[in-house]
Structure formats: structure tokens, C-alpha cells
Amino acid sequence: MKKIAIFLAMLVMFAAPAFAGTFKETSIRSLGYGEFEIEGANQKGCTEVEFLRTTDLNYETQPIFSLHSEFIPLAGKQDEIEVFFNNSLEPVASLKPNDFLDGWARVRLPFSEFSEKNHINICVGTGESGTKIVIHNDSIIGYYSKANFEDEGAFYISVTPPSPDLLDEFRVDVVLKNLGTEDANVVLKYRKDYLERETPETQLVKGKTIMSTLIEKCTERDELGKCIKPHEVSFSYYLRPKLKGMISLLPAIAEYENPFGELTVLESNRPNVIIREPEIKVKAFVQIPDQEIIEGQNIGAKIIVTNEGAKALQNIEVKVLNNRLGLYGSDKALIDVLGSKETKEYPFTLKAVEVGRQEIGCDVTYLDQNLLSTGCVSAFVDVKKPYIPIEVIAGGLLTIAAAAFLVYLYWFKK
């Protein structure tokens, strides 16, 4: 007998924690409600459950409606169940079949909207597949002590600065606050795993993207039980925008275990970020030697680039543009970094292969953003035919005259 008593005591000791977070549970069967079902294609129907508020409970209590449903024989993609609370026009939950785990879905009821007499309306809709949907009357209205990350302001991401330039990386902070009455082990992720490569608008530069931690319960509450001093955890990462205009960031993810031993996945907000076109103040011009250019002569020229802006620029390509002049070597150069107020020179050699007025231009391209500068000033050269000195011309004429005189003597002396 003594052994049996010890065994029962141990059973109670180990069983107690599983129910320690439950204040009260009431099935809708005990309230006098039976099963509710809808069957057929494109059918809709609603049922109502009325219950009284449990006394001596405040904001420390988390009311949850555990909805037990069954989709027979199989769930359809268009099947949906909506749950309304206290005649609200907006549902507190819109549930698809994949929101149910082993037939159960947990619907959080807003404590602030409780009155003495309360109503839950369950509206069921089938799709074209003609599924039969059953709402079982062992569904439960319960009050629990639990971690709370679902109130407004408990889980969010913020952006600094709120409107970054296209060239600038910006910081994203992921913040999670526990407003509840229990500690919780949480896994925080900066986005869903399968969306890792689905972000053409931004590039991940650096920072933390996942965190596993214990977040403690709220440490201070007001007279109504509302949490006024929650524990919180956070991490930061940096993104570089690839496109200008408005982009919507992907939500962060929080995973934790609810009072029923089920994995709960929450999504944060999705802030919109306006990416501005940067104010780029780069000037470039072509400089050529101040001398006469003769056909066939080499031209030693330079592209001079100045960053007149307040920010350093990276990955700038400088390219020579000329259609009718020869070029020695490469026609482009890469500037890794051009600091604020910094000037750099890039020499290159052209050959005057054609007589006439020739334009020497340049392009400045920002490779990361594929933007072109309009501040490149061309230079012009007048390529002339080779110059023959007067002495050479006079000598040539004398040579021709002497040759003519010799020819004259030769023929007339005959």
C-alpha cells in the first residue's frame, strides 16, 4: 500500500506542470451545445456559442478558444472557418485546413473585449469539392498562464533610417517582447527559411539572422494586470537596397511552444521602406595636352573624376569614348572607392589616325546600381595633316629645277 501511495505521489508531481498554466477550461458540450456541420459544395453556415465571463481574472489571463474541427473525407483548398467574438464585424481568426494540427486550432480571444455575457460565432464555408465540415462540441474555452508575444507591439521589426538612399545599407532591428506570465524558449529568424533567396529588392550585407534564447516573463504589471515591464530580446542585420522606390520587407519569424505542447509560429509586421535615388555629385572631364595634334601622333590624355558629394562612392567604372581615334590599352578603369571631395586621374593614350575635328568623351557608370553620370565633359582635338617646313619645300623646288635644267642640257646639246 505504501508503494502505491509513493507511486501516486510521483505521478501527481510529474503531471502537475502540464496543467500548471491552466486556470479553467469549459467545453461547449458542457454549455449545452451539440455538434455543428455543413456539407456540400459552396455551402455556408454559422453557429453561436454563448458563455459567461469567468470572474477573478485579469490581463494576466490568456483566453483561448480551442476549436476542434473535422474535414470529411478530405479538406478542400477553398474550405474556410471564421471565428467572430462578441458580434464583431471582423473575425478574430480566419482558418484554413492547414491551420489545424490534428484537428485542433487555437484562437486567441481578446481579453479587452470580454463582457459579462460573451458570444463566439463560428462560420463555416465549403468549396467546390463538397467537403463535409464538422465543428465538434468538445471544443474548449480556456484561460491560461502563458508567454504572450501576440499583443500589439510585442513582435516587430523596425528600419533605420526609415528612407535610405539606394547606395546605402540600412539596419533592420528584430524585437520580441514577452508580455505573458510564463518564460518561453524562442527561436527568432529574420525571415522564413524558404524565402532566403526570394528577395530581389535587397541584399543581406551583415548581421545576425537567427537567435535561440529563453525570454523571461513580464516582471511588472499595473492594477489591471497589464504588462508594463516586459522582458525583450532583439538582434540586428543590415540590408543594401538594389532597387529604388517602395519595397516591403519580409516578416521576421518567432517559433515557440504553446501551452498545449504545439509549435506556434508568429510573423512580425512588414514595414514599407522608401528607397530614395541617391544625390550623386560626381563630375568628370577629359583633359588633353595644349598642343597641335598632327595625324599619326600619339595623344596623352586624362579622365579626371571628382566626387563633390558628402558620401564616399564605390565600384565606379570610367570609360573612354572615341569612335575615330586609335587607343592603346584598355578603354576603361575601375574606381574601388572615391571618397568625399576626392579627385582621381586616369591617363590613357590615343592615336590621331584621322584628320579633322575629333571628340574624346567618357562615361562614368555606377556598377552596383547601373546608373550613368551625366557630368562627363568631352574634349575636342583638331587633327591636322603633317606640317612640311618652308626649307624642305624650297629644297624640293631647287631639286626639281636642277633636274629640269639637266634634262634641258641633255636634249639641246644633241
C-alpha positions, 0 to 999 in steps of 0.5 A, a space after each residue: 500500500 505504501 508503494 502505491 501511495 509513493 507511486 501516486 505521489 510521483 505521478 501527481 508531481 510529474 503531471 502537475 506542470 502540464 496543467 500548471 498554466 491552466 486556470 479553467 477550461 469549459 467545453 461547449 458540450 458542457 454549455 449545452 451545445 451539440 455538434 455543428 456541420 455543413 456539407 456540400 459544395 459552396 455551402 455556408 453556415 454559422 453557429 453561436 456559442 454563448 458563455 459567461 465571463 469567468 470572474 477573478 481574472 485579469 490581463 494576466 489571463 490568456 483566453 483561448 478558444 480551442 476549436 476542434 474541427 473535422 474535414 470529411 473525407 478530405 479538406 478542400 483548398 477553398 474550405 474556410 472557418 471564421 471565428 467572430 467574438 462578441 458580434 464583431 464585424 471582423 473575425 478574430 481568426 480566419 482558418 484554413 485546413 492547414 491551420 489545424 494540427 490534428 484537428 485542433 486550432 487555437 484562437 486567441 480571444 481578446 481579453 479587452 473585449 470580454 463582457 459579462 455575457 460573451 458570444 463566439 460565432 463560428 462560420 463555416 464555408 465549403 468549396 467546390 469539392 463538397 467537403 463535409 465540415 464538422 465543428 465538434 462540441 468538445 471544443 474548449 474555452 480556456 484561460 491560461 498562464 502563458 508567454 504572450 508575444 501576440 499583443 500589439 507591439 510585442 513582435 516587430 521589426 523596425 528600419 533605420 533610417 526609415 528612407 535610405 538612399 539606394 547606395 546605402 545599407 540600412 539596419 533592420 532591428 528584430 524585437 520580441 517582447 514577452 508580455 505573458 506570465 510564463 518564460 518561453 524558449 524562442 527561436 527568432 529568424 529574420 525571415 522564413 527559411 524558404 524565402 532566403 533567396 526570394 528577395 530581389 529588392 535587397 541584399 543581406 550585407 551583415 548581421 545576425 539572422 537567427 537567435 535561440 534564447 529563453 525570454 523571461 516573463 513580464 516582471 511588472 504589471 499595473 492594477 489591471 494586470 497589464 504588462 508594463 515591464 516586459 522582458 525583450 530580446 532583439 538582434 540586428 542585420 543590415 540590408 543594401 537596397 538594389 532597387 529604388 522606390 517602395 519595397 516591403 520587407 519580409 516578416 521576421 519569424 518567432 517559433 515557440 511552444 504553446 501551452 498545449 505542447 504545439 509549435 506556434 509560429 508568429 510573423 512580425 509586421 512588414 514595414 514599407 521602406 522608401 528607397 530614395 535615388 541617391 544625390 550623386 555629385 560626381 563630375 568628370 572631364 577629359 583633359 588633353 595636352 595644349 598642343 597641335 595634334 598632327 595625324 599619326 601622333 600619339 595623344 596623352 590624355 586624362 579622365 579626371 573624376 571628382 566626387 563633390 558629394 558628402 558620401 564616399 562612392 564605390 565600384 565606379 567604372 570610367 570609360 573612354 569614348 572615341 569612335 575615330 581615334 586609335 587607343 592603346 590599352 584598355 578603354 576603361 578603369 575601375 574606381 574601388 572607392 572615391 571618397 568625399 571631395 576626392 579627385 582621381 586621374 586616369 591617363 590613357 593614350 590615343 592615336 590621331 589616325 584621322 584628320 579633322 575635328 575629333 571628340 574624346 568623351 567618357 562615361 562614368 557608370 555606377 556598377 552596383 546600381 547601373 546608373 550613368 553620370 551625366 557630368 562627363 565633359 568631352 574634349 575636342 582635338 583638331 587633327 591636322 595633316 603633317 606640317 612640311 617646313 618652308 626649307 624642305 619645300 624650297 629644297 624640293 623646288 631647287 631639286 626639281 629645277 636642277 633636274 629640269 635644267 639637266 634634262 634641258 642640257 641633255 636634249 639641246 646639246 644633241 
